[in-house]
Amino acid sequence: MSNESVVKTFVVDIYIGLKEGYDGPQHSIEELKDALQIICDEGLCVSVIPASYVYKGGREYGAIVKLINYPRFPSNPEAIKTKAILIANKLKDHFKQNRVSVQAPDVTYMIGDS
């Protein structure tokens, strides 16, 4: 007997650098995972993918935090987007970022300074 669960696919990515501001200290992926663990313990599963960002006048290390419609905690697209935006705001404040991007299949949000 199989224990398969199937849900409609929906993915939202949070793009976050881990350097405070433009010239502050560089945080680690492990620090990001620690911050996310607290959030995920409430009933969420995310993937953390290390990333390097190159932008006008600078570079920094960061990550892509990926939320999916995980069959263990099924949801709907709007709820997943809302959860991603809430997480992005928490991470922005925690890691003292100027902005964080949240990319859904249909739109991209910029959280923070324009």
N, C-alpha and C positions, 0 to 999 in steps of 0.2 A: 504494500500500500504506500502510496506517495504522499508526502506532506507539502506539495507544491502550492505556492500562492502566486497569483498573477494580478498585477495592477497595471493601469495605463501608464506608460512611460512619460516622465516629465523631469527635466533636469534644470537646476538653477546653480550658477557658479558665482562665488564671491571672490573678487580679485583684491588682494590686500598686500601692500608692502609692509615690511617689518622694521623700517628705519623711522625713528621718531622725527616727524617733520621732514626737512630736507638734509639736515646735517646732525641729527641727534644720534643716540646709540642705536645699534642694529640688534634687534631681538632675534631669537632663534625659532626654528620650526617647533622645537620641543616646547617652548613657551606658548606658542600658538596652540599646540595640541593640549596643553594643560588648561588653557582658557576654554577651549572647545569641549573638553571632557565634562566640565561643570554643566555646560549647556546640554550636552548629549545625554547626560544622566537623567534628564527629565523626560526622555523618550524620543531620541533622534539619533540618526546615524549619518555621519558625513565622511567624505574622503578628503585628505589633505595632500595636495600635490605641490612640491617645492617649485618655485618660479623665480626667474630673474627679470627685472623690469629695467628697461632702458628708456629714458625720457629726456626731453630737452633740458640740458644742463646737469644731468645726473643719472645714476644707476643705483639700484638697490635689490636686495634679495627679499622675497616674500613668498606668497603661496596662493594657490587657487583652492578654495574650500568648496567642495561639490556636494550639493544636496540632490538626492533623487527621491522619487516616489517609492520609498522602500516598502516592500510588501509586509514587513513586520509591523510598520507604523504607517499604514496607507493614509493618503491624504488627497487633496485636490490641488490643481495648479495654483489657484489664488492663495490658498493657505500656505503652500510651499514658498511662493513669492513673498508673502507677508513674513513668514518665519525667516527667510534669507535676509530681508531688509532689517528685521530686528537684530539678527546676529551680526550683520554688517555694522550696524550702529554701535553695538556693544564692543566689537573688535576695534572699530575706529577710535572710540574713546580709550579703550584699554591700551592700545599700542600708539596712541597719540598721532594718528594719521590725519592728514589734511582732507583726504577723500578716499573712499572705497567704492569700487564698482560692483554692481550686482547685475549679472547677465542672465536673462530668461530667454526662452526661444523666440519670444515676440518683441521684447523691449530690453533696454539696458538702463539701469538707474545709476546715477552718481550720487552717492551719499556724502555730504559735506560741502566744502567750499567749491564754488564754480570756477 
